[in-house]
Amino acid sequence: MTAEMFPKEKTIDLRKKHIGPSCKVFFSHDPIKIVRAKGQYMYDENGVRYLDCINNVAHVGHSHPMVVKAGAEQMELLNTNSRFLHDNLVQYAQRLQATLPEKLSVCYFVNSGSEANDLALRLAWEYTGHKDVITLDNAYHGHVSSLINISPYKFHQLANAEQSKSVHVALSPDLYRGNYRQDHPDPATAYADDVNNLIQKAHEKGHKVQNKNADKLQQCVCARVLPYQCTVPLPHRHVHQAGGLFIADEVQVGFGRVGTHFWAFQLQGEDFVPDIVTMGKPIGNGHPMSCVVTTREVAEAFKNSGMEYFNTFGGNPVSCAIGLAVLDVIEKEDLQGNALRVGGYLMRLLEQQKEKHPLVGDIRGRGLFVGAELVRDRVKLTPATAEAQDIIYKLKEQHILLSADGPHRNVLKFKPPMCFSEEDADMVFVSCCLESSKNHILLSLVHYSKCL
């Protein structure tokens, strides 16, 4: 490394001086300076090791030697744009397509999840000729302007913001605190009917829907598993009958993280095939790359618009070499199987905490994408926001990194690297004692190593 290593205080001062103030850091009251990472562990400037329960981007583990080697070796040979022929591009596209339904056969490589979702909207616009979008409440699809408009998780935070007339927000299919819950006789149909009602109201106003954009496990409300048949076949059928397309956002939950399947949309059954799939974050294990995969029909409509599509860095030989290495590691180390096994173990530990402590209201998720929602009252579902923050800071003191998310910031969100183990889960939960009083919840978490 040639870069100078500053004292932590100077790093903080320089960040405040030169980095945009809206760019936040984890644990803002006492941020951590990370200088290296390996596997599921991160290390600060003093060599202190932290268990990483946050980074779903380092999908196969931080600094995985196979991924690092693949990128370095290709960088020594060549890196250029996709207007030149190169085998890495077509080999990687072929490998990715082999994990997807046959009709999803055409790839566009880009550089971030936001870029992928933005391009997906363009593809849908060209194919349908319409620009109205149905999105789920609390969804987040990216930071560029076109995506902020369809991300209620973000635009609800804007002061004096007006929702675009071409964006229609469907009810989040939340069986815990949503409009239709576990005690409803048919919540899937009820939520699907909400989508159909949005389509009909849009048509009455002269609008036509071009797509439904869906988080397959609602990612920013923390691993909410959509009820079976809540997205297939009913809303999917409604959208297609209205002439729209269905976009599956796999940016956070793809590549085996859900354990039982390689892609989260596959949780909805073999018959469900989206028209467009977007992927990012874990695709390059920290290397900036992403992809949009669609059908031949949608791709041809995009071509027929007359505008060439070119992306300077998308699909370059280095990125594709890294992407191929990530797929190799997932398969070689059975990381999808690990997500299923360890994710199940993690869910059982969380369920045990739920049985012991009224603070834990709901446990949800699949594989290594799990959320634990904290509430002060299980009947009123009062969000335990302050308590969630207390927990993540106390865990930090025990060198365990976890985040709180959701509209109320009261959901503990587990999305670690896929090499996360049962022993790692034990580090978090071996001794958890929650004591409630009138005004606060006191959390005592004991690091696994202190209990040996």
Solvent accessible surface area in square Angstrom, and as a share of the most:
residue,aa,sasa,rsa
1,M,203,0.91
2,T,147,0.86
3,A,77,0.60
4,E,129,0.58
5,M,110,0.49
6,F,59,0.24
7,P,88,0.55
8,K,50,0.21
9,E,117,0.53
10,K,91,0.39
11,T,46,0.27
12,I,52,0.26
13,D,87,0.45
14,L,55,0.27
15,R,93,0.34
16,K,158,0.67
17,K,153,0.65
18,H,124,0.55
19,I,81,0.41
20,G,37,0.35
21,P,127,0.80
22,S,94,0.61
23,C,73,0.44
24,K,164,0.69
25,V,55,0.31
26,F,121,0.51
27,F,15,0.06
28,S,73,0.47
29,H,161,0.72
30,D,71,0.37
31,P,26,0.16
32,I,37,0.19
33,K,33,0.14
34,I,59,0.30
35,V,48,0.28
36,R,139,0.51
37,A,18,0.14
38,K,106,0.45
39,G,18,0.18
40,Q,24,0.11
41,Y,38,0.14
42,M,26,0.12
43,Y,34,0.13
44,D,12,0.06
45,E,60,0.27
46,N,117,0.60
47,G,47,0.45
48,V,50,0.28
49,R,110,0.40
50,Y,20,0.08
51,L,2,0.01
52,D,0,0.00
53,C,0,0.00
54,I,9,0.04
55,N,36,0.19
56,N,4,0.02
57,V,48,0.28
58,A,7,0.05
59,H,0,0.00
60,V,1,0.01
61,G,1,0.01
62,H,24,0.11
63,S,56,0.36
64,H,21,0.09
65,P,81,0.51
66,M,64,0.29
67,V,11,0.06
68,V,85,0.49
69,K,125,0.53
70,A,24,0.19
71,G,6,0.06
72,A,54,0.42
73,E,85,0.38
74,Q,19,0.08
75,M,123,0.55
76,E,150,0.67
77,L,146,0.73
78,L,79,0.39
79,N,78,0.40
80,T,35,0.21
81,N,40,0.20
82,S,44,0.28
83,R,144,0.53
84,F,129,0.54
85,L,185,0.92
86,H,53,0.24
87,D,93,0.48
88,N,21,0.11
89,L,42,0.21
90,V,91,0.52
91,Q,89,0.39
92,Y,0,0.00
93,A,25,0.19
94,Q,137,0.61
95,R,81,0.30
96,L,0,0.00
97,Q,42,0.19
98,A,81,0.63
99,T,38,0.22
100,L,15,0.08
101,P,34,0.21
102,E,154,0.69
103,K,95,0.40
104,L,0,0.00
105,S,51,0.33
106,V,21,0.12
107,C,27,0.16
108,Y,36,0.14
109,F,19,0.08
110,V,2,0.01
111,N,33,0.17
112,S,45,0.29
113,G,11,0.11
114,S,9,0.06
115,E,60,0.27
116,A,0,0.00
117,N,1,0.01
118,D,44,0.23
119,L,4,0.02
120,A,0,0.00
121,L,2,0.01
122,R,70,0.25
123,L,0,0.00
124,A,0,0.00
125,W,66,0.23
126,E,83,0.37
127,Y,95,0.36
128,T,22,0.13
129,G,62,0.59
130,H,53,0.24
131,K,125,0.53
132,D,9,0.05
133,V,4,0.02
134,I,0,0.00
135,T,0,0.00
136,L,5,0.03
137,D,43,0.22
138,N,30,0.15
139,A,1,0.00
140,Y,56,0.21
141,H,5,0.02
142,G,4,0.04
143,H,127,0.57
144,V,49,0.28
145,S,90,0.58
146,S,28,0.18
147,L,0,0.00
148,I,41,0.21
149,N,74,0.38
150,I,4,0.02
151,S,0,0.00
152,P,0,0.00
153,Y,22,0.08
154,K,69,0.29
155,F,20,0.08
156,H,113,0.51
157,Q,107,0.48
158,L,100,0.50
159,A,93,0.72
160,N,154,0.79
161,A,49,0.38
162,E,164,0.74
163,Q,85,0.38
164,S,42,0.27
165,K,174,0.74
166,S,33,0.21
167,V,7,0.04
168,H,25,0.11
169,V,36,0.21
170,A,1,0.01
171,L,54,0.27
172,S,12,0.08
173,P,3,0.02
174,D,8,0.04
175,L,40,0.20
176,Y,40,0.15
177,R,59,0.21
178,G,14,0.13
179,N,105,0.54
180,Y,63,0.24
181,R,98,0.36
182,Q,138,0.61
183,D,132,0.68
184,H,56,0.25
185,P,130,0.82
186,D,66,0.34
187,P,25,0.16
188,A,14,0.11
189,T,48,0.28
190,A,16,0.12
191,Y,6,0.02
192,A,0,0.00
193,D,64,0.33
194,D,28,0.14
195,V,5,0.03
196,N,44,0.22
197,N,77,0.40
198,L,32,0.16
199,I,1,0.01
200,Q,85,0.38
201,K,119,0.50
202,A,2,0.01
203,H,69,0.31
204,E,143,0.64
205,K,156,0.66
206,G,69,0.66
207,H,52,0.23
208,K,112,0.47
209,V,0,0.00
210,Q,0,0.00
211,N,0,0.00
212,K,3,0.01
213,N,0,0.00
214,A,0,0.00
215,D,0,0.00
216,K,2,0.01
217,L,0,0.00
218,Q,0,0.00
219,Q,5,0.02
220,C,11,0.07
221,V,1,0.01
222,C,0,0.00
223,A,0,0.00
224,R,14,0.05
225,V,40,0.23
226,L,3,0.01
227,P,17,0.11
228,Y,136,0.52
229,Q,77,0.34
230,C,6,0.04
231,T,3,0.02
232,V,11,0.06
233,P,43,0.27
234,L,39,0.19
235,P,2,0.01
236,H,26,0.12
237,R,107,0.39
238,H,29,0.13
239,V,0,0.00
240,H,73,0.33
241,Q,135,0.60
242,A,19,0.15
243,G,42,0.41
244,G,3,0.03
245,L,10,0.05
246,F,0,0.00
247,I,0,0.00
248,A,0,0.00
249,D,2,0.01
250,E,0,0.00
251,V,13,0.07
252,Q,15,0.07
253,V,0,0.00
254,G,0,0.00
255,F,0,0.00
256,G,0,0.00
257,R,0,0.00
258,V,1,0.01
259,G,3,0.03
260,T,68,0.39
261,H,63,0.28
262,F,33,0.14
263,W,0,0.00
264,A,0,0.00
265,F,1,0.00
266,Q,46,0.20
267,L,23,0.11
268,Q,6,0.02
269,G,24,0.23
270,E,174,0.78
271,D,139,0.72
272,F,3,0.01
273,V,29,0.17
274,P,0,0.00
275,D,9,0.05
276,I,0,0.00
277,V,0,0.00
278,T,0,0.00
279,M,0,0.00
280,G,0,0.00
281,K,78,0.33
282,P,0,0.00
283,I,1,0.00
284,G,1,0.01
285,N,18,0.09
286,G,50,0.48
287,H,51,0.23
288,P,91,0.58
289,M,10,0.05
290,S,0,0.00
291,C,0,0.00
292,V,0,0.00
293,V,0,0.00
294,T,0,0.00
295,T,7,0.04
296,R,130,0.48
297,E,111,0.50
298,V,3,0.02
299,A,7,0.05
300,E,62,0.28
301,A,27,0.21
302,F,9,0.04
303,K,130,0.55
304,N,110,0.57
305,S,50,0.32
306,G,72,0.69
307,M,128,0.57
308,E,120,0.54
309,Y,62,0.23
310,F,71,0.29
311,N,20,0.10
312,T,75,0.44
313,F,132,0.55
314,G,4,0.04
315,G,6,0.06
316,N,10,0.05
317,P,4,0.03
318,V,1,0.01
319,S,4,0.03
320,C,0,0.00
321,A,13,0.10
322,I,15,0.07
323,G,0,0.00
324,L,25,0.13
325,A,8,0.06
326,V,0,0.00
327,L,11,0.05
328,D,53,0.28
329,V,0,0.00
330,I,8,0.04
331,E,136,0.61
332,K,151,0.64
333,E,75,0.33
334,D,69,0.36
335,L,6,0.03
336,Q,46,0.21
337,G,14,0.14
338,N,26,0.13
339,A,0,0.00
340,L,87,0.43
341,R,129,0.47
342,V,5,0.03
343,G,1,0.01
344,G,25,0.24
345,Y,48,0.18
346,L,0,0.00
347,M,47,0.21
348,R,136,0.50
349,L,22,0.11
350,L,6,0.03
351,E,69,0.31
352,Q,88,0.39
353,Q,13,0.06
354,K,56,0.24
355,E,149,0.67
356,K,128,0.54
357,H,20,0.09
358,P,98,0.62
359,L,10,0.05
360,V,9,0.05
361,G,6,0.05
362,D,23,0.12
363,I,15,0.08
364,R,22,0.08
365,G,7,0.06
366,R,93,0.34
367,G,9,0.09
368,L,0,0.00
369,F,0,0.00
370,V,0,0.00
371,G,0,0.00
372,A,2,0.02
373,E,3,0.02
374,L,2,0.01
375,V,0,0.00
376,R,145,0.53
377,D,49,0.25
378,R,106,0.39
379,V,135,0.78
380,K,160,0.68
381,L,14,0.07
382,T,52,0.30
383,P,35,0.22
384,A,0,0.00
385,T,51,0.29
386,A,54,0.42
387,E,12,0.06
388,A,0,0.00
389,Q,63,0.28
390,D,62,0.32
391,I,11,0.06
392,I,13,0.07
393,Y,51,0.19
394,K,64,0.27
395,L,4,0.02
396,K,22,0.09
397,E,122,0.55
398,Q,37,0.16
399,H,71,0.32
400,I,2,0.01
401,L,10,0.05
402,L,1,0.00
403,S,17,0.11
404,A,14,0.11
405,D,21,0.11
406,G,0,0.00
407,P,68,0.43
408,H,78,0.35
409,R,94,0.34
410,N,1,0.01
411,V,2,0.01
412,L,14,0.07
413,K,5,0.02
414,F,2,0.01
415,K,23,0.10
416,P,0,0.00
417,P,0,0.00
418,M,0,0.00
419,C,35,0.21
420,F,1,0.00
421,S,29,0.19
422,E,69,0.31
423,E,108,0.48
424,D,2,0.01
425,A,0,0.00
426,D,34,0.18
427,M,17,0.08
428,V,4,0.02
429,F,22,0.09
430,V,66,0.38
431,S,41,0.26
432,C,25,0.15
433,C,59,0.36
434,L,24,0.12
435,E,100,0.45
436,S,90,0.58
437,S,61,0.40
438,K,196,0.83
439,N,134,0.69
440,H,101,0.45
441,I,29,0.15
442,L,86,0.43
443,L,7,0.03
444,S,57,0.37
445,L,17,0.09
446,V,48,0.28
447,H,23,0.10
448,Y,73,0.28
449,S,65,0.42
450,K,142,0.60
451,C,65,0.39
452,L,162,0.80
